[in-house]
Amino acid sequence: MLYHERLHAPLWYWLVGIIFAASTVWAVGFWYGPAAAVGGALVVIAAITIGVAWVSRTDVAVDANGLRVGPSVIEWPWVGEVEVLDAEATRERLGVGADARAHLALRPWLTESVLVQVNDDADPHPYWLIGSRTPHQLAAAIASARQGSAA
């Protein structure tokens, strides 16, 4: 494996969840008593844990088989040009410069991304836009693996 990154939620997502849970437990406990507060706390904590874990489940990997983003895989013969996009270029690709057919793997806390062109006429996605904490490393790994697979 040349590159691996998990698009996990940052610590502040968990902190916001804890504050939300605490305020919910406080409100429920104030109106319905301590027993309801404990029950409400368990429900809210479970919901927040599942929610934050769900948005943190996506992996990005570059290996000998291709580029994998979550459950999606594109093999090396179909990977085209790779471009690192800064925050402004990423916003542009999500706004007026967007193609509705693009495959997006972004998270709101990631501002930079990597654009990977798809060289397969049968694929409905013209490109993949992948959010990353280290977009230059991801692009370099894709370029290296792509060249290695062509040899």
C-alpha positions as CSV (number, residue, x, y, z in Angstrom):
1,M,0.0,0.0,0.0
2,L,1.5,3.3,-1.1
3,Y,-0.9,5.6,0.7
4,H,-3.7,5.2,3.2
5,E,-5.8,7.9,4.9
6,R,-9.0,7.7,6.9
7,L,-11.2,10.7,6.5
8,H,-12.1,10.7,10.2
9,A,-14.0,13.5,12.0
10,P,-11.9,16.0,13.9
11,L,-11.9,16.3,17.6
12,W,-14.2,19.4,17.6
13,Y,-17.0,17.3,16.1
14,W,-16.8,15.1,19.1
15,L,-16.8,18.1,21.4
16,V,-19.9,19.6,19.8
17,G,-21.6,16.2,20.2
18,I,-20.6,16.1,23.9
19,I,-22.0,19.6,24.4
20,F,-25.2,18.8,22.6
21,A,-25.6,15.6,24.7
22,A,-24.9,17.5,27.9
23,S,-27.5,20.1,27.1
24,T,-30.1,17.5,26.1
25,V,-29.5,15.5,29.3
26,W,-29.7,18.7,31.4
27,A,-33.1,19.7,29.7
28,V,-34.5,16.2,30.0
29,G,-33.4,15.9,33.6
30,F,-34.8,19.2,34.5
31,W,-38.3,18.4,33.2
32,Y,-38.6,14.7,33.8
33,G,-36.2,13.9,36.6
34,P,-32.9,12.0,37.0
35,A,-34.1,8.6,35.7
36,A,-35.2,10.1,32.4
37,A,-32.0,12.1,32.2
38,V,-29.9,8.9,32.4
39,G,-32.1,7.2,29.8
40,G,-31.9,10.2,27.5
41,A,-28.2,10.4,28.0
42,L,-27.7,6.8,26.8
43,V,-29.9,7.4,23.7
44,V,-28.2,10.7,22.8
45,I,-24.7,9.4,23.4
46,A,-25.4,6.4,21.3
47,A,-26.9,8.5,18.5
48,I,-23.9,10.9,18.5
49,T,-21.4,8.1,18.5
50,I,-23.0,6.4,15.6
51,G,-23.4,9.6,13.7
52,V,-19.8,10.8,14.1
53,A,-18.4,7.3,13.5
54,W,-20.5,7.1,10.3
55,V,-19.0,10.2,8.8
56,S,-15.6,9.0,9.8
57,R,-15.8,5.6,8.0
58,T,-14.3,6.5,4.6
59,D,-10.8,5.3,3.8
60,V,-8.7,6.5,0.9
61,A,-6.0,4.0,-0.3
62,V,-3.6,3.7,-3.1
63,D,-2.2,0.3,-3.8
64,A,-1.2,-2.0,-6.7
65,N,-4.8,-2.6,-7.7
66,G,-5.9,1.0,-8.0
67,L,-7.3,3.9,-6.1
68,R,-9.9,3.0,-3.5
69,V,-12.2,5.6,-1.8
70,G,-14.6,3.9,0.6
71,P,-16.2,1.1,-1.4
72,S,-15.4,2.6,-4.8
73,V,-12.3,1.4,-6.7
74,I,-10.8,2.7,-10.0
75,E,-8.1,0.5,-11.5
76,W,-4.9,2.1,-12.9
77,P,-5.7,1.8,-16.6
78,W,-8.7,4.1,-16.1
79,V,-6.9,6.7,-13.9
80,G,-6.2,9.9,-15.8
81,E,-4.5,13.1,-14.9
82,V,-4.2,14.1,-11.2
83,E,-4.4,17.6,-9.9
84,V,-4.1,19.0,-6.3
85,L,-6.7,21.6,-5.6
86,D,-6.4,24.2,-2.9
87,A,-9.3,25.4,-0.8
88,E,-10.4,28.0,-3.4
89,A,-10.2,25.6,-6.3
90,T,-12.0,23.0,-4.4
91,R,-14.9,25.4,-3.7
92,E,-14.9,26.3,-7.4
93,R,-15.2,22.6,-8.3
94,L,-18.1,22.3,-5.9
95,G,-19.9,25.4,-7.2
96,V,-20.0,26.9,-10.6
97,G,-17.2,24.7,-12.0
98,A,-18.8,21.4,-10.9
99,D,-19.9,18.5,-13.0
100,A,-23.0,16.9,-11.5
101,R,-21.7,13.5,-12.7
102,A,-18.5,13.7,-10.6
103,H,-17.8,11.2,-7.9
104,L,-17.3,13.2,-4.7
105,A,-15.6,11.9,-1.6
106,L,-15.4,15.1,0.5
107,R,-15.9,16.0,4.1
108,P,-16.9,19.4,5.4
109,W,-13.8,19.7,7.6
110,L,-11.4,19.1,4.7
111,T,-10.8,22.2,2.6
112,E,-8.3,20.8,0.0
113,S,-8.8,18.0,-2.4
114,V,-7.3,15.9,-5.3
115,L,-9.0,15.8,-8.7
116,V,-8.5,12.5,-10.5
117,Q,-9.7,12.4,-14.2
118,V,-11.3,9.1,-15.3
119,N,-10.3,7.8,-18.7
120,D,-13.1,5.3,-19.2
121,D,-15.9,6.1,-21.6
122,A,-18.1,3.6,-19.9
123,D,-17.8,5.2,-16.5
124,P,-20.5,7.8,-15.8
125,H,-18.1,9.9,-13.7
126,P,-15.8,12.2,-15.6
127,Y,-13.6,12.7,-12.5
128,W,-13.3,11.9,-8.8
129,L,-12.9,14.7,-6.3
130,I,-11.3,13.4,-3.1
131,G,-10.9,15.4,0.1
132,S,-7.6,14.9,1.9
133,R,-5.6,16.3,4.8
134,T,-2.4,15.6,2.8
135,P,-3.5,16.2,-0.9
136,H,0.1,16.5,-2.2
137,Q,1.0,13.1,-0.7
138,L,-2.1,11.5,-2.1
139,A,-1.5,13.0,-5.6
140,A,2.2,11.9,-5.5
141,A,1.1,8.3,-4.5
142,I,-1.4,8.2,-7.3
143,A,1.1,9.4,-9.9
144,S,3.7,7.0,-8.7
145,A,1.4,4.0,-8.7
146,R,0.0,5.0,-12.1
147,Q,3.4,5.1,-13.6
148,G,4.4,1.8,-11.9
149,S,1.4,0.1,-13.3
150,A,2.1,1.3,-16.9
151,A,5.6,-0.2,-16.8
